[in-house]
Amino acid sequence: MRALKEIRSWGRSMLGVARWQPGVLVVVVAAVWLARPPVPVLATLACGVVATAVGLRCWALTRPVSFGRATALPRTWWWRRQVREVWPDVAAARGLDVHGLPELRTIAGLWPHLRVTVRPVRGQMVEDYEAAGPALQTALGVARVRCEPRGFRDIVLHLTVGDELRRPFPATARADVLDLSSLPLGRTERGETWRLSLGPHTLVAGSSGAGKGSVFWSLAFALAGAVFDGRVLLHGIDLKGGMEILMGRELFSTTATDAGSAVASLEHLVTLMRDRNAVYAGKVRSHRASQDEPLHVVMIDELAALTAYSTERDLQRRAEAAINLLCSQGRATGFVVIACLQDPRKEVIPSRGLFTQTVGLRLKDASETAMVLGDAAAATGASCHRITRDVPGTAYVVPEDGGPALRVRAGYASDDAIRDVAQRFATPVLLDVPPLVSDDLGRRPRRPSRETSTDQEAS
Ligand SMILES: Nc1ncnc2c1ncn2[C@@H]1O[C@H](COP(=O)(O)OP(=O)(O)OP(=O)(O)O)[C@@H](O)[C@H]1O
């Protein structure tokens, strides 16, 4: 029994090694074979082939990105053939071949990104090819198709044929992030690090289960080092009972889990912002985060719960006013708002335009994609509504340089990881928020009711 247990645990540990170091499996098999008495050549070959196949398979499963790159050349050839094969069918199905089949001029690039240059037939426009994009995407079974005009005559179809974002990966806390304007949050479809600038106010929109939590925590993790040394103060607002933020409460200098405390916290931040604005006036034009003058980052888990779904109208109005003030005046003096949201409609978030940076996770339909990322991004292949449920944390973002929208994925932060990071990088600054006072300023004087005015007239 004991021996069985030992064998089982050895097997498990070997599997663990093989999972992380695929090459080890090949070496182990080869070593086992060498240790045995001489065997015939055929058996040796068979053993070698099996070991290589298993090793490659493990590599492909555990390190898809590096495996993909190592085998990019044969894959590229295969995909080129596929594109040439399906193109006539897709063109016919989408009515692009009425006056002759549009010529595929070149297929360039290397797996996982191919560039197919097409010469449209007279009378066709880029929009016709944009409309055919989803058909080509389905016919080929590729991750993304994006159209772009090239010169005055040709159109380039950018195909993402291999999905480097398919497998989830963990979010990692950064103790060393020095540049707060470029926070590492995950990976891009090009296999690079996805970086987000913290300067602009950011709206993270996604349906339920789209993975807003992973963007939220990846951001907090990226700031962990700066939180720990007091250069950044996080303020968490979570009206879903604090389910999200209380998991890592040690990272936050203030937390609010009900409408009253959220408004108190936001209005206190507006006061701090105004004080700092007054100090900076005429002297400083942009803020540099330091322990004396930290960057305040307001992280709101479900913005609509504060600005649209609240039953307390007065608090709703005050919250909205405070967020608008922080968004419109806070950037230069070091006050940044990051808000997550399920429903991006104007009725729910009237101040959507104040969030100058948006992250579009899985959304319900094309109109929501256009609301979040803009019409131009939606037209050029940013299709948040086509992100499938099995890849939470995947999103489209418009790069700061205004180029075509990029598909990205945030790292996954498990509950244990959040607790661990919160404990290791706990903030040294806990702020006291003054209690909520009734709002006299900014409220319109009420019209006297008919009864009151009649009484007054009578007296
Ligand atoms: N980057 C990621 N990689 C892998 N799995 C993820 C990732 N992000 C989220 N998930 C998984 O997807 C599920 C939903 O994620 P999450 O709770 O963050 O979504 P949400 O958009 O915040 O949803 P809701 O608005 O309903 O709270 C979680 O169970 C989580 O395990």
The ligand as an SDF file (V2000), in Angstrom:
LIG
                    3D

 31 33  0  0  0  0  0  0  0  0999 V2000
   -7.7480   36.7640  -16.8850 N   0  0  0  0  0  0  0  0  0  0  0  0
   -8.4320   35.6770  -16.5590 C   0  0  0  0  0  0  0  0  0  0  0  0
   -7.9460   34.4590  -16.8530 N   0  0  0  0  0  0  0  0  0  0  0  0
   -8.6440   33.3560  -16.5320 C   0  0  0  0  0  0  0  0  0  0  0  0
   -9.8320   33.3390  -15.9160 N   0  0  0  0  0  0  0  0  0  0  0  0
  -10.3640   34.5180  -15.5810 C   0  0  0  0  0  0  0  0  0  0  0  0
   -9.7070   35.7500  -15.8850 C   0  0  0  0  0  0  0  0  0  0  0  0
  -10.4770   36.7480  -15.4490 N   0  0  0  0  0  0  0  0  0  0  0  0
  -11.5590   36.1820  -14.8950 C   0  0  0  0  0  0  0  0  0  0  0  0
  -11.5000   34.8520  -14.9730 N   0  0  0  0  0  0  0  0  0  0  0  0
  -12.5330   33.9170  -14.5000 C   0  0  0  0  0  0  0  0  0  0  0  0
  -13.7800   34.3440  -15.0230 O   0  0  0  0  0  0  0  0  0  0  0  0
  -14.7710   34.4170  -14.0160 C   0  0  0  0  0  0  0  0  0  0  0  0
  -15.4710   35.7650  -14.0300 C   0  0  0  0  0  0  0  0  0  0  0  0
  -14.5140   36.7510  -13.7450 O   0  0  0  0  0  0  0  0  0  0  0  0
  -14.8880   38.0970  -12.9590 P   0  0  0  0  0  0  0  0  0  0  0  0
  -15.6210   37.8000  -11.7050 O   0  0  0  0  0  0  0  0  0  0  0  0
  -13.6510   38.8910  -12.8770 O   0  0  0  0  0  0  0  0  0  0  0  0
  -15.9060   38.7390  -13.9820 O   0  0  0  0  0  0  0  0  0  0  0  0
  -16.6760   40.1190  -13.8330 P   0  0  0  0  0  0  0  0  0  0  0  0
  -16.6610   40.7650  -15.1630 O   0  0  0  0  0  0  0  0  0  0  0  0
  -16.1140   40.9140  -12.6870 O   0  0  0  0  0  0  0  0  0  0  0  0
  -18.1360   39.6250  -13.4930 O   0  0  0  0  0  0  0  0  0  0  0  0
  -19.2530   40.3660  -12.5850 P   0  0  0  0  0  0  0  0  0  0  0  0
  -19.5140   41.7040  -13.2160 O   0  0  0  0  0  0  0  0  0  0  0  0
  -20.4170   39.4480  -12.6790 O   0  0  0  0  0  0  0  0  0  0  0  0
  -18.6550   40.4660  -11.2090 O   0  0  0  0  0  0  0  0  0  0  0  0
  -14.0810   34.1650  -12.6910 C   0  0  0  0  0  0  0  0  0  0  0  0
  -14.6000   32.9780  -12.1660 O   0  0  0  0  0  0  0  0  0  0  0  0
  -12.6450   33.9800  -12.9810 C   0  0  0  0  0  0  0  0  0  0  0  0
  -12.2220   32.7480  -12.4590 O   0  0  0  0  0  0  0  0  0  0  0  0
  1  2  1  0
  2  3  1  0
  2  7  2  0
  3  4  2  0
  4  5  1  0
  5  6  2  0
  6  7  1  0
  6 10  1  0
  7  8  1  0
  8  9  2  0
  9 10  1  0
 10 11  1  0
 11 12  1  0
 11 30  1  0
 12 13  1  0
 13 14  1  0
 13 28  1  0
 14 15  1  0
 15 16  1  0
 16 17  2  0
 16 18  1  0
 16 19  1  0
 19 20  1  0
 20 21  2  0
 20 22  1  0
 20 23  1  0
 23 24  1  0
 24 25  2  0
 24 26  1  0
 24 27  1  0
 28 29  1  0
 28 30  1  0
 30 31  1  0
M  END
$$$$
